[in-house]
C-alpha cells in the first residue's frame, strides 16, 4: 500500500566515488552505517517521509556510482530531480575540486530552481582534514548553494542536511513551483511532484517521521 504523503520529491546524491554518498543515504533513511560499504554500481534508491510545515514530504533519494564508467545514466538520473546533495570528502582535496564539474553537470540537466546543498562528509576525521570550512563556505556562497559538513559515521548533521534541503524544496514549490516538463501526465493528482514510476523504487516507510 502507498503511504500517505502530500509531496513526493526526488533528491539526487552526487560526488566522486568514495566520498560517502551511500552511507549518507542509509544513515538518513535507515539510520545505518557500514564501514564495509562497497562502491555503488548503477543506481540505488531509498525513501523516507518527514514532516515539513505540517505536510508529509516523501523523499526519494537517488544514489549513483561516482565512477566515470557509469556516467551514461546521467539524463535518466537527473530527470525530475528537485534537490541535490553534492558531496565531497573533507580529507581529499581532489573530491572538493571536482565539485565544480558535478555542479555544472547537475545544472545542465535540471531545472534552474533545483535546491542544492554542498556537503563536506567525513568531518569526524579532524586529523586528516584537507579542505577547510572557510574555503567550502566561500565556494558555496559563490555558487549560491547551501553548505553543511557531515559525518555519516557519527550521524553528525546528516539529518539536518537532508531535512534542510527538503524543507527548502517544499518552500520553493509552495511559492513558485518547479518545472517538471511539458508532459501534463508528469504531474499526478494533488500536490505531488512526479519523479518517475513508483515501480522504480522500493518504498521504505518511516512510521515515526514526525517524531522529534
Backbone as JSON Lines, residues from 0, in Angstrom:
{"i":0,"aa":"X","n":[0.83,-1.2,0.0],"ca":[0.0,0.0,0.0],"c":[0.87,1.25,0.0]}
{"i":1,"aa":"X","n":[0.41,2.29,-0.67],"ca":[1.14,3.55,-0.69],"c":[0.96,4.25,0.65]}
{"i":2,"aa":"X","n":[2.04,4.79,1.17],"ca":[1.91,5.57,2.38],"c":[1.32,6.92,2.04]}
{"i":3,"aa":"X","n":[0.76,7.58,3.04],"ca":[0.1,8.85,2.82],"c":[1.13,9.97,2.83]}
{"i":4,"aa":"X","n":[1.16,10.76,1.77],"ca":[2.07,11.89,1.73],"c":[1.45,12.98,0.87]}
{"i":5,"aa":"X","n":[1.88,14.23,1.12],"ca":[1.39,15.39,0.36],"c":[2.3,15.73,-0.81]}
{"i":6,"aa":"X","n":[3.6,15.51,-0.64],"ca":[4.57,15.82,-1.67],"c":[5.55,14.66,-1.83]}
{"i":7,"aa":"X","n":[5.98,14.47,-3.06],"ca":[6.98,13.45,-3.36],"c":[8.12,14.12,-4.11]}
{"i":8,"aa":"X","n":[9.3,14.18,-3.49],"ca":[10.44,14.91,-4.06],"c":[11.59,13.96,-4.38]}
{"i":9,"aa":"X","n":[12.15,14.12,-5.55],"ca":[13.33,13.36,-5.94],"c":[14.59,14.17,-5.61]}
{"i":10,"aa":"X","n":[15.47,13.55,-4.83],"ca":[16.73,14.18,-4.44],"c":[17.87,13.28,-4.88]}
{"i":11,"aa":"X","n":[18.85,13.85,-5.59],"ca":[19.97,13.06,-6.08],"c":[21.22,13.34,-5.25]}
{"i":12,"aa":"X","n":[22.03,12.3,-5.09],"ca":[23.32,12.42,-4.45],"c":[24.4,12.39,-5.52]}
{"i":13,"aa":"X","n":[25.34,13.32,-5.44],"ca":[26.38,13.44,-6.45],"c":[27.73,13.59,-5.78]}
{"i":14,"aa":"X","n":[28.77,13.25,-6.52],"ca":[30.12,13.4,-5.99],"c":[30.99,12.24,-6.4]}
{"i":15,"aa":"X","n":[32.29,12.39,-6.18],"ca":[33.24,11.35,-6.57],"c":[32.98,10.05,-5.81]}
{"i":16,"aa":"X","n":[33.5,8.97,-6.35],"ca":[33.41,7.68,-5.69],"c":[34.17,7.71,-4.36]}
{"i":17,"aa":"X","n":[33.56,7.13,-3.34],"ca":[34.23,7.0,-2.05],"c":[34.05,8.16,-1.1]}
{"i":18,"aa":"X","n":[33.23,9.15,-1.46],"ca":[33.05,10.3,-0.56],"c":[32.01,10.02,0.52]}
{"i":19,"aa":"X","n":[31.27,8.91,0.38],"ca":[30.31,8.53,1.42],"c":[28.86,8.76,1.08]}
{"i":20,"aa":"X","n":[28.54,8.85,-0.21],"ca":[27.15,9.12,-0.61],"c":[26.19,8.03,-0.11]}
{"i":21,"aa":"X","n":[26.58,6.78,-0.29],"ca":[25.69,5.67,0.09],"c":[25.46,5.64,1.6]}
{"i":22,"aa":"X","n":[26.5,5.92,2.38],"ca":[26.34,5.92,3.83],"c":[25.52,7.11,4.3]}
{"i":23,"aa":"X","n":[25.6,8.23,3.6],"ca":[24.73,9.36,3.94],"c":[23.27,8.99,3.71]}
{"i":24,"aa":"X","n":[23.01,8.33,2.58],"ca":[21.65,7.9,2.27],"c":[21.14,6.89,3.28]}
{"i":25,"aa":"X","n":[21.95,5.89,3.6],"ca":[21.49,4.84,4.52],"c":[21.35,5.38,5.95]}
{"i":26,"aa":"X","n":[22.2,6.35,6.31],"ca":[22.07,6.95,7.64],"c":[20.77,7.74,7.75]}
{"i":27,"aa":"X","n":[20.42,8.46,6.69],"ca":[19.2,9.26,6.73],"c":[17.94,8.4,6.63]}
{"i":28,"aa":"X","n":[17.94,7.42,5.75],"ca":[16.72,6.65,5.5],"c":[16.53,5.47,6.44]}
{"i":29,"aa":"X","n":[17.63,4.88,6.93],"ca":[17.51,3.69,7.8],"c":[18.31,3.8,9.09]}
{"i":30,"aa":"X","n":[18.99,4.92,9.28],"ca":[19.87,5.11,10.44],"c":[20.91,4.0,10.53]}
{"i":31,"aa":"X","n":[21.49,3.66,9.38],"ca":[22.5,2.61,9.32],"c":[23.79,3.17,8.71]}
{"i":32,"aa":"X","n":[24.91,2.56,9.12],"ca":[26.22,2.91,8.57],"c":[27.04,1.64,8.44]}
{"i":33,"aa":"X","n":[27.74,1.5,7.33],"ca":[28.56,0.32,7.12],"c":[29.99,0.72,6.8]}
{"i":34,"aa":"X","n":[30.94,0.24,7.6],"ca":[32.34,0.5,7.33],"c":[32.83,-0.29,6.13]}
{"i":35,"aa":"X","n":[32.05,-1.3,5.75],"ca":[32.45,-2.17,4.65],"c":[31.63,-1.92,3.39]}
{"i":36,"aa":"X","n":[31.01,-0.75,3.31],"ca":[30.18,-0.46,2.15],"c":[31.03,-0.45,0.88]}
{"i":37,"aa":"X","n":[30.49,-1.04,-0.17],"ca":[31.2,-1.12,-1.45],"c":[30.71,-0.02,-2.38]}
{"i":38,"aa":"X","n":[31.48,0.23,-3.42],"ca":[31.08,1.25,-4.4],"c":[29.74,0.88,-5.03]}
{"i":39,"aa":"X","n":[28.9,1.88,-5.15],"ca":[27.6,1.67,-5.78],"c":[27.78,1.36,-7.26]}
{"i":40,"aa":"X","n":[27.03,0.39,-7.74],"ca":[27.05,0.06,-9.17],"c":[25.7,0.45,-9.74]}
{"i":41,"aa":"X","n":[25.7,1.39,-10.68],"ca":[24.43,1.86,-11.23],"c":[23.76,2.82,-10.28]}
{"i":42,"aa":"X","n":[22.48,2.59,-9.98],"ca":[21.7,3.49,-9.13],"c":[21.02,2.7,-8.03]}
{"i":43,"aa":"X","n":[21.01,3.26,-6.83],"ca":[20.27,2.68,-5.72],"c":[19.24,3.7,-5.23]}
{"i":44,"aa":"X","n":[18.14,3.19,-4.69],"ca":[17.06,4.06,-4.24],"c":[16.78,3.84,-2.76]}
{"i":45,"aa":"X","n":[16.34,4.88,-2.1],"ca":[15.84,4.76,-0.74],"c":[14.83,5.88,-0.54]}
{"i":46,"aa":"X","n":[13.88,5.66,0.35],"ca":[12.87,6.69,0.61],"c":[12.67,6.89,2.1]}
{"i":47,"aa":"X","n":[12.24,8.08,2.44],"ca":[11.85,8.37,3.81],"c":[10.87,9.53,3.79]}
{"i":48,"aa":"X","n":[9.9,9.49,4.69],"ca":[8.91,10.55,4.79],"c":[9.13,11.35,6.07]}
{"i":49,"aa":"X","n":[9.13,12.69,5.93],"ca":[9.28,13.56,7.08],"c":[8.16,14.6,7.06]}
{"i":50,"aa":"X","n":[8.05,15.35,8.13],"ca":[7.04,16.41,8.2],"c":[7.7,17.77,7.99]}
{"i":51,"aa":"X","n":[7.12,18.57,7.1],"ca":[7.58,19.93,6.85],"c":[6.35,20.84,6.88]}
{"i":52,"aa":"X","n":[6.31,21.75,7.84],"ca":[5.17,22.67,7.97],"c":[3.84,21.92,7.96]}
{"i":53,"aa":"X","n":[3.77,20.87,8.73],"ca":[2.55,20.06,8.86],"c":[2.16,19.32,7.59]}
{"i":54,"aa":"X","n":[3.05,19.26,6.64],"ca":[2.82,18.48,5.42],"c":[3.71,17.25,5.43]}
{"i":55,"aa":"X","n":[3.22,16.15,4.85],"ca":[4.01,14.94,4.75],"c":[4.81,14.98,3.46]}
{"i":56,"aa":"X","n":[6.13,15.02,3.59],"ca":[7.02,15.1,2.45],"c":[7.8,13.8,2.32]}
{"i":57,"aa":"X","n":[7.59,13.11,1.21],"ca":[8.29,11.86,0.97],"c":[9.49,12.13,0.06]}
{"i":58,"aa":"X","n":[10.67,11.8,0.55],"ca":[11.89,11.98,-0.23],"c":[12.28,10.67,-0.88]}
{"i":59,"aa":"X","n":[12.55,10.74,-2.18],"ca":[13.09,9.59,-2.89],"c":[14.55,9.93,-3.18]}
{"i":60,"aa":"X","n":[15.45,9.23,-2.5],"ca":[16.88,9.52,-2.59],"c":[17.51,8.63,-3.64]}
{"i":61,"aa":"X","n":[18.14,9.24,-4.64],"ca":[18.82,8.5,-5.69],"c":[20.31,8.59,-5.45]}
{"i":62,"aa":"X","n":[20.94,7.44,-5.32],"ca":[22.37,7.35,-5.07],"c":[23.02,6.63,-6.23]}
{"i":63,"aa":"X","n":[23.99,7.28,-6.88],"ca":[24.62,6.67,-8.05],"c":[26.12,6.5,-7.85]}
{"i":64,"aa":"X","n":[26.71,5.66,-8.65],"ca":[28.15,5.48,-8.62],"c":[28.85,6.74,-9.08]}
{"i":65,"aa":"X","n":[29.98,7.06,-8.45],"ca":[30.71,8.26,-8.82],"c":[31.71,8.01,-9.94]}
{"i":66,"aa":"X","n":[31.93,6.72,-10.29],"ca":[32.93,6.42,-11.31],"c":[32.48,6.86,-12.7]}
{"i":67,"aa":"X","n":[33.44,7.25,-13.49],"ca":[33.15,7.76,-14.83],"c":[32.42,6.74,-15.69]}
{"i":68,"aa":"X","n":[32.7,5.45,-15.51],"ca":[32.12,4.46,-16.42],"c":[30.61,4.34,-16.29]}
{"i":69,"aa":"X","n":[30.04,4.93,-15.25],"ca":[28.59,4.86,-15.09],"c":[27.89,6.15,-15.5]}
{"i":70,"aa":"X","n":[28.62,7.05,-16.15],"ca":[28.05,8.36,-16.48],"c":[26.97,8.29,-17.55]}
{"i":71,"aa":"X","n":[26.84,7.15,-18.23],"ca":[25.84,7.03,-19.29],"c":[24.42,7.15,-18.74]}
{"i":72,"aa":"X","n":[24.24,6.99,-17.42],"ca":[22.9,7.05,-16.84],"c":[22.48,8.49,-16.54]}
{"i":73,"aa":"X","n":[23.31,9.44,-16.9],"ca":[23.13,10.83,-16.49],"c":[21.72,11.37,-16.69]}
{"i":74,"aa":"X","n":[21.21,11.34,-17.92],"ca":[19.94,12.02,-18.2],"c":[18.8,11.42,-17.39]}
{"i":75,"aa":"X","n":[18.73,10.1,-17.3],"ca":[17.66,9.47,-16.52],"c":[17.83,9.75,-15.04]}
{"i":76,"aa":"X","n":[19.06,9.81,-14.6],"ca":[19.35,10.03,-13.18],"c":[18.86,11.39,-12.72]}
{"i":77,"aa":"X","n":[19.08,12.41,-13.53],"ca":[18.71,13.76,-13.13],"c":[17.27,14.13,-13.43]}
{"i":78,"aa":"X","n":[16.61,13.38,-14.31],"ca":[15.26,13.76,-14.74],"c":[14.3,13.86,-13.57]}
{"i":79,"aa":"X","n":[13.68,15.03,-13.42],"ca":[12.7,15.22,-12.37],"c":[13.26,15.54,-11.0]}
{"i":80,"aa":"X","n":[14.59,15.63,-10.89],"ca":[15.19,15.94,-9.58],"c":[14.87,17.38,-9.18]}
{"i":81,"aa":"X","n":[14.49,17.57,-7.93],"ca":[14.2,18.91,-7.43],"c":[15.15,19.3,-6.3]}
{"i":82,"aa":"X","n":[16.03,18.38,-5.93],"ca":[17.02,18.67,-4.91],"c":[18.27,17.83,-5.14]}
{"i":83,"aa":"X","n":[19.4,18.32,-4.65],"ca":[20.65,17.58,-4.82],"c":[21.6,17.85,-3.67]}
{"i":84,"aa":"X","n":[22.29,16.81,-3.24],"ca":[23.41,16.95,-2.31],"c":[24.67,16.63,-3.09]}
{"i":85,"aa":"X","n":[25.54,17.63,-3.23],"ca":[26.82,17.44,-3.91],"c":[27.87,17.2,-2.83]}
{"i":86,"aa":"X","n":[28.4,15.99,-2.79],"ca":[29.2,15.54,-1.65],"c":[30.68,15.47,-2.01]}
{"i":87,"aa":"X","n":[31.52,15.94,-1.09],"ca":[32.96,15.75,-1.2],"c":[33.48,15.21,0.13]}
{"i":88,"aa":"X","n":[34.7,14.72,0.11],"ca":[35.36,14.16,1.29],"c":[36.31,15.22,1.84]}
{"i":89,"aa":"X","n":[36.11,15.65,3.08],"ca":[36.93,16.74,3.64],"c":[38.4,16.35,3.77]}
{"i":90,"aa":"X","n":[38.71,15.04,3.64],"ca":[40.1,14.59,3.76],"c":[40.78,14.46,2.39]}
{"i":91,"aa":"X","n":[40.02,14.66,1.31],"ca":[40.6,14.51,-0.03],"c":[40.26,15.75,-0.86]}
{"i":92,"aa":"X","n":[41.26,16.59,-1.05],"ca":[41.03,17.87,-1.73],"c":[40.53,17.69,-3.16]}
{"i":93,"aa":"X","n":[40.98,16.63,-3.83],"ca":[40.58,16.42,-5.23],"c":[39.07,16.25,-5.35]}
{"i":94,"aa":"X","n":[38.43,15.66,-4.34],"ca":[36.97,15.48,-4.39],"c":[36.26,16.82,-4.26]}
{"i":95,"aa":"X","n":[36.91,17.77,-3.57],"ca":[36.36,19.12,-3.46],"c":[36.55,19.88,-4.77]}
{"i":96,"aa":"X","n":[37.73,19.71,-5.39],"ca":[38.0,20.37,-6.67],"c":[37.02,19.9,-7.75]}
{"i":97,"aa":"X","n":[36.61,18.65,-7.67],"ca":[35.7,18.09,-8.68],"c":[34.25,18.53,-8.5]}
{"i":98,"aa":"X","n":[33.95,19.2,-7.39],"ca":[32.58,19.67,-7.16],"c":[32.13,20.6,-8.28]}
{"i":99,"aa":"X","n":[33.06,21.4,-8.79],"ca":[32.75,22.29,-9.92],"c":[32.12,21.53,-11.08]}
{"i":100,"aa":"X","n":[32.74,20.41,-11.44],"ca":[32.25,19.61,-12.57],"c":[30.88,19.0,-12.25]}
{"i":101,"aa":"X","n":[30.73,18.51,-11.02],"ca":[29.44,17.92,-10.65],"c":[28.33,18.96,-10.69]}
{"i":102,"aa":"X","n":[28.62,20.16,-10.22],"ca":[27.61,21.22,-10.24],"c":[27.23,21.6,-11.66]}
{"i":103,"aa":"X","n":[28.21,21.69,-12.53],"ca":[27.92,22.02,-13.92],"c":[27.03,20.95,-14.55]}
{"i":104,"aa":"X","n":[27.36,19.69,-14.31],"ca":[26.56,18.6,-14.86],"c":[25.13,18.65,-14.33]}
{"i":105,"aa":"X","n":[25.02,18.9,-13.03],"ca":[23.7,18.99,-12.41],"c":[22.87,20.1,-13.05]}
{"i":106,"aa":"X","n":[23.46,21.26,-13.2],"ca":[22.72,22.41,-13.71],"c":[22.43,22.29,-15.2]}
{"i":107,"aa":"X","n":[23.22,21.49,-15.89],"ca":[22.95,21.25,-17.32],"c":[21.72,20.36,-17.52]}
{"i":108,"aa":"X","n":[21.35,19.61,-16.5],"ca":[20.31,18.59,-16.66],"c":[19.07,18.81,-15.8]}
{"i":109,"aa":"X","n":[19.04,19.9,-15.02],"ca":[17.91,20.09,-14.11],"c":[17.33,21.49,-14.22]}
{"i":110,"aa":"X","n":[16.2,21.67,-13.55],"ca":[15.52,22.96,-13.5],"c":[16.37,23.97,-12.74]}
{"i":111,"aa":"X","n":[16.28,25.23,-13.14],"ca":[17.1,26.27,-12.52],"c":[16.78,26.48,-11.04]}
{"i":112,"aa":"X","n":[15.6,26.06,-10.62],"ca":[15.2,26.25,-9.23],"c":[15.56,25.08,-8.32]}
{"i":113,"aa":"X","n":[16.33,24.12,-8.84],"ca":[16.7,22.97,-8.02],"c":[17.45,23.44,-6.78]}
{"i":114,"aa":"X","n":[17.16,22.81,-5.64],"ca":[17.79,23.16,-4.37],"c":[19.06,22.31,-4.21]}
{"i":115,"aa":"X","n":[20.18,22.99,-4.02],"ca":[21.48,22.3,-3.96],"c":[22.16,22.57,-2.62]}
{"i":116,"aa":"X","n":[22.68,21.51,-2.01],"ca":[23.5,21.66,-0.82],"c":[24.86,21.03,-1.05]}
{"i":117,"aa":"X","n":[25.91,21.8,-0.77],"ca":[27.27,21.29,-0.78],"c":[27.52,20.61,0.56]}
{"i":118,"aa":"X","n":[27.96,19.35,0.52],"ca":[28.13,18.57,1.74],"c":[29.58,18.1,1.85]}
{"i":119,"aa":"X","n":[30.25,18.52,2.93],"ca":[31.59,18.03,3.22],"c":[31.48,16.87,4.19]}
{"i":120,"aa":"X","n":[31.63,15.65,3.7],"ca":[31.44,14.47,4.54],"c":[32.77,14.02,5.18]}
{"i":121,"aa":"X","n":[32.64,13.14,6.16],"ca":[33.77,12.6,6.94],"c":[34.41,13.66,7.83]}
{"i":122,"aa":"X","n":[33.56,14.55,8.36],"ca":[34.04,15.63,9.22],"c":[34.6,15.12,10.54]}
{"i":123,"aa":"X","n":[34.36,13.85,10.86],"ca":[34.91,13.28,12.09],"c":[36.42,13.06,12.0]}
{"i":124,"aa":"X","n":[36.96,13.02,10.78],"ca":[38.39,12.75,10.58],"c":[39.19,14.06,10.65]}
{"i":125,"aa":"X","n":[39.16,14.69,11.84],"ca":[39.76,16.01,12.02],"c":[41.25,16.02,11.65]}
{"i":126,"aa":"X","n":[41.97,14.98,12.05],"ca":[43.42,14.95,11.87],"c":[43.83,14.78,10.4]}
{"i":127,"aa":"X","n":[42.86,14.42,9.54],"ca":[43.17,14.2,8.13],"c":[42.58,15.29,7.23]}
{"i":128,"aa":"X","n":[42.01,16.32,7.83],"ca":[41.32,17.35,7.05],"c":[42.22,17.98,6.0]}
{"i":129,"aa":"X","n":[41.7,18.08,4.78],"ca":[42.43,18.71,3.68],"c":[41.68,19.9,3.09]}
{"i":130,"aa":"X","n":[40.38,20.0,3.41],"ca":[39.53,21.09,2.89],"c":[39.0,21.89,4.08]}
{"i":131,"aa":"X","n":[39.32,23.16,4.12],"ca":[38.88,23.98,5.26],"c":[37.41,24.35,5.14]}
{"i":132,"aa":"X","n":[36.79,24.58,6.27],"ca":[35.39,25.01,6.3],"c":[35.25,26.35,5.59]}
{"i":133,"aa":"X","n":[36.24,27.22,5.78],"ca":[36.19,28.56,5.19],"c":[36.17,28.5,3.66]}
{"i":134,"aa":"X","n":[37.03,27.67,3.09],"ca":[37.06,27.53,1.64],"c":[35.75,26.98,1.09]}
{"i":135,"aa":"X","n":[35.21,25.99,1.78],"ca":[33.96,25.38,1.33],"c":[32.8,26.37,1.43]}
{"i":136,"aa":"X","n":[32.76,27.12,2.52],"ca":[31.71,28.14,2.69],"c":[31.8,29.19,1.59]}
{"i":137,"aa":"X","n":[33.01,29.63,1.3],"ca":[33.2,30.66,0.27],"c":[32.75,30.13,-1.09]}
{"i":138,"aa":"X","n":[33.08,28.88,-1.37],"ca":[32.66,28.28,-2.64],"c":[31.13,28.2,-2.71]}
{"i":139,"aa":"X","n":[30.5,27.74,-1.62],"ca":[29.05,27.62,-1.58],"c":[28.37,28.98,-1.78]}
{"i":140,"aa":"X","n":[28.94,30.02,-1.19],"ca":[28.38,31.36,-1.36],"c":[28.47,31.82,-2.8]}
{"i":141,"aa":"X","n":[29.61,31.55,-3.44],"ca":[29.78,31.94,-4.85],"c":[28.79,31.2,-5.74]}
{"i":142,"aa":"X","n":[28.57,29.93,-5.43],"ca":[27.69,29.11,-6.26],"c":[26.23,29.18,-5.82]}
{"i":143,"aa":"X","n":[25.99,29.91,-4.76],"ca":[24.62,30.09,-4.22],"c":[23.98,28.74,-3.86]}
{"i":144,"aa":"X","n":[24.74,27.94,-3.16],"ca":[24.22,26.67,-2.64],"c":[24.23,26.72,-1.12]}
{"i":145,"aa":"X","n":[23.49,25.82,-0.51],"ca":[23.6,25.64,0.93],"c":[24.9,24.9,1.21]}
{"i":146,"aa":"X","n":[25.33,24.91,2.46],"ca":[26.55,24.19,2.82],"c":[26.43,23.6,4.22]}
{"i":147,"aa":"X","n":[26.95,22.38,4.36],"ca":[26.98,21.74,5.68],"c":[28.05,20.66,5.68]}
{"i":148,"aa":"X","n":[28.75,20.53,6.8],"ca":[29.66,19.41,6.96],"c":[28.94,18.3,7.73]}
{"i":149,"aa":"X","n":[29.24,17.07,7.36],"ca":[28.54,15.92,7.96],"c":[29.53,14.82,8.31]}
{"i":150,"aa":"X","n":[29.06,13.89,9.11],"ca":[29.76,12.63,9.34],"c":[28.71,11.54,9.36]}
{"i":151,"aa":"X","n":[28.7,10.74,8.29],"ca":[27.75,9.63,8.26],"c":[28.09,8.63,9.36]}
{"i":152,"aa":"X","n":[29.37,8.49,9.68],"ca":[29.8,7.56,10.73],"c":[29.21,7.95,12.07]}
{"i":153,"aa":"X","n":[29.31,9.22,12.43],"ca":[28.84,9.7,13.73],"c":[27.43,10.28,13.67]}
{"i":154,"aa":"X","n":[26.78,10.19,12.51],"ca":[25.43,10.75,12.32],"c":[25.41,12.25,12.58]}
{"i":155,"aa":"X","n":[26.51,12.92,12.3],"ca":[26.6,14.35,12.52],"c":[26.01,15.12,11.35]}
{"i":156,"aa":"X","n":[24.96,15.89,11.6],"ca":[24.35,16.78,10.61],"c":[23.72,16.08,9.4]}
{"i":157,"aa":"X","n":[23.68,14.75,9.39],"ca":[23.09,14.06,8.25],"c":[21.59,14.36,8.17]}
{"i":158,"aa":"X","n":[20.93,14.23,9.29],"ca":[19.5,14.55,9.36],"c":[19.27,16.0,8.95]}
{"i":159,"aa":"X","n":[20.1,16.9,9.48],"ca":[19.94,18.33,9.2],"c":[20.12,18.64,7.72]}
{"i":160,"aa":"X","n":[21.11,18.0,7.09],"ca":[21.39,18.28,5.68],"c":[20.2,17.91,4.8]}
{"i":161,"aa":"X","n":[19.7,16.69,4.95],"ca":[18.57,16.25,4.13],"c":[17.31,17.05,4.46]}
{"i":162,"aa":"X","n":[17.06,17.27,5.75],"ca":[15.84,17.98,6.16],"c":[15.83,19.41,5.65]}
{"i":163,"aa":"X","n":[16.98,20.06,5.69],"ca":[17.05,21.45,5.21],"c":[16.78,21.51,3.71]}
{"i":164,"aa":"X","n":[17.33,20.57,2.97],"ca":[17.09,20.53,1.52],"c":[15.61,20.29,1.23]}
{"i":165,"aa":"X","n":[15.02,19.33,1.91],"ca":[13.61,19.01,1.67],"c":[12.7,20.16,2.08]}
{"i":166,"aa":"X","n":[13.01,20.83,3.17],"ca":[12.21,21.98,3.6],"c":[12.29,23.11,2.58]}
{"i":167,"aa":"X","n":[13.5,23.34,2.05],"ca":[13.67,24.41,1.06],"c":[12.94,24.06,-0.24]}
{"i":168,"aa":"X","n":[13.01,22.78,-0.65],"ca":[12.27,22.36,-1.84],"c":[10.77,22.64,-1.64]}
{"i":169,"aa":"X","n":[10.28,22.27,-0.48],"ca":[8.86,22.49,-0.18],"c":[8.51,23.98,-0.29]}
{"i":170,"aa":"X","n":[9.37,24.85,0.24],"ca":[9.09,26.28,0.18],"c":[9.15,26.81,-1.24]}
{"i":171,"aa":"X","n":[10.11,26.3,-2.03],"ca":[10.19,26.72,-3.43],"c":[8.94,26.29,-4.2]}
{"i":172,"aa":"X","n":[8.55,25.03,-4.0],"ca":[7.37,24.51,-4.68],"c":[6.13,25.29,-4.28]}
{"i":173,"aa":"X","n":[6.03,25.6,-3.0],"ca":[4.86,26.32,-2.5],"c":[4.76,27.72,-3.09]}
{"i":174,"aa":"X","n":[5.92,28.35,-3.32],"ca":[5.91,29.74,-3.77],"c":[5.84,29.88,-5.29]}
{"i":175,"aa":"X","n":[6.74,29.18,-5.98],"ca":[6.82,29.42,-7.43],"c":[6.7,28.16,-8.26]}
{"i":176,"aa":"X","n":[6.79,27.0,-7.64],"ca":[6.7,25.76,-8.39],"c":[7.99,25.43,-9.09]}
{"i":177,"aa":"X","n":[8.15,24.18,-9.47],"ca":[9.32,23.72,-10.2],"c":[8.91,23.19,-11.55]}
{"i":178,"aa":"X","n":[9.76,23.42,-12.52],"ca":[9.48,22.94,-13.87],"c":[9.64,21.43,-13.92]}
{"i":179,"aa":"X","n":[8.57,20.71,-14.22],"ca":[8.66,19.26,-14.3],"c":[8.43,18.76,-15.71]}
{"i":180,"aa":"X","n":[8.56,19.68,-16.67],"ca":[8.45,19.26,-18.07],"c":[7.12,19.65,-18.7]}
{"i":181,"aa":"X","n":[7.02,19.4,-19.99],"ca":[5.83,19.81,-20.74],"c":[4.73,18.76,-20.73]}
{"i":182,"aa":"X","n":[5.05,17.55,-20.31],"ca":[4.07,16.47,-20.34],"c":[3.09,16.61,-19.18]}
{"i":183,"aa":"X","n":[1.81,16.88,-19.46],"ca":[0.85,17.05,-18.37],"c":[0.72,15.81,-17.52]}
{"i":184,"aa":"X","n":[1.06,14.66,-18.08],"ca":[0.98,13.42,-17.3],"c":[2.07,13.35,-16.25]}
{"i":185,"aa":"X","n":[3.02,14.3,-16.33],"ca":[4.12,14.29,-15.37],"c":[3.67,14.72,-13.99]}
{"i":186,"aa":"X","n":[2.51,15.4,-13.91],"ca":[2.01,15.82,-12.61],"c":[0.81,14.97,-12.21]}
{"i":187,"aa":"X","n":[0.96,14.17,-11.18],"ca":[-0.16,13.39,-10.69],"c":[-1.14,14.28,-9.92]}
{"i":188,"aa":"X","n":[-2.15,13.67,-9.34],"ca":[-3.17,14.44,-8.64],"c":[-2.59,15.05,-7.37]}
{"i":189,"aa":"X","n":[-3.3,16.05,-6.85],"ca":[-2.89,16.67,-5.62],"c":[-1.66,17.53,-5.79]}
{"i":190,"aa":"X","n":[-0.81,17.54,-4.78],"ca":[0.35,18.41,-4.76],"c":[1.65,17.62,-4.94]}
{"i":191,"aa":"X","n":[1.53,16.42,-5.47],"ca":[2.72,15.59,-5.63],"c":[3.56,16.06,-6.81]}
{"i":192,"aa":"X","n":[4.86,16.08,-6.63],"ca":[5.77,16.33,-7.73],"c":[6.24,14.98,-8.25]}
{"i":193,"aa":"X","n":[5.9,14.68,-9.47],"ca":[6.21,13.37,-10.03],"c":[7.7,13.21,-10.26]}
{"i":194,"aa":"X","n":[8.23,12.04,-9.92],"ca":[9.66,11.8,-10.11],"c":[9.9,10.48,-10.8]}
{"i":195,"aa":"X","n":[8.9,9.96,-11.49],"ca":[9.1,8.71,-12.21],"c":[8.15,7.63,-11.72]}
{"i":196,"aa":"X","n":[8.26,6.47,-12.31],"ca":[7.38,5.38,-11.94],"c":[7.68,4.88,-10.54]}
{"i":197,"aa":"X","n":[6.62,4.64,-9.79],"ca":[6.81,4.15,-8.43],"c":[7.43,2.75,-8.42]}
{"i":198,"aa":"X","n":[7.29,2.04,-9.54],"ca":[7.87,0.71,-9.62],"c":[9.4,0.77,-9.61]}
{"i":199,"aa":"X","n":[9.95,1.96,-9.82],"ca":[11.39,2.1,-9.88],"c":[12.04,2.08,-8.51]}
{"i":200,"aa":"X","n":[11.27,2.2,-7.45],"ca":[11.86,2.27,-6.12],"c":[11.24,1.24,-5.21]}
{"i":201,"aa":"X","n":[11.99,0.88,-4.19],"ca":[11.43,0.04,-3.13],"c":[11.12,0.96,-1.97]}
{"i":202,"aa":"X","n":[9.85,1.08,-1.66],"ca":[9.42,2.03,-0.64],"c":[9.91,1.6,0.73]}
{"i":203,"aa":"X","n":[10.45,2.57,1.45],"ca":[10.87,2.33,2.83],"c":[10.04,3.25,3.69]}
{"i":204,"aa":"X","n":[9.04,2.7,4.38],"ca":[8.13,3.53,5.14],"c":[8.7,3.83,6.52]}
{"i":205,"aa":"X","n":[8.66,5.11,6.89],"ca":[9.05,5.5,8.22],"c":[7.8,5.75,9.06]}
{"i":206,"aa":"X","n":[7.65,5.0,10.13],"ca":[6.44,5.11,10.93],"c":[6.52,6.26,11.94]}
{"i":207,"aa":"X","n":[7.69,6.87,12.05],"ca":[7.82,7.93,13.05],"c":[8.43,9.17,12.43]}
{"i":208,"aa":"X","n":[7.97,9.51,11.22],"ca":[8.6,10.6,10.5],"c":[8.38,11.95,11.19]}
{"i":209,"aa":"X","n":[7.32,12.05,11.98],"ca":[7.02,13.34,12.58],"c":[7.49,13.41,14.02]}
{"i":210,"aa":"X","n":[8.09,12.37,14.53],"ca":[8.52,12.39,15.91],"c":[9.75,13.25,16.06]}
{"i":211,"aa":"X","n":[9.92,13.76,17.22],"ca":[11.05,14.65,17.47],"c":[12.36,13.87,17.53]}
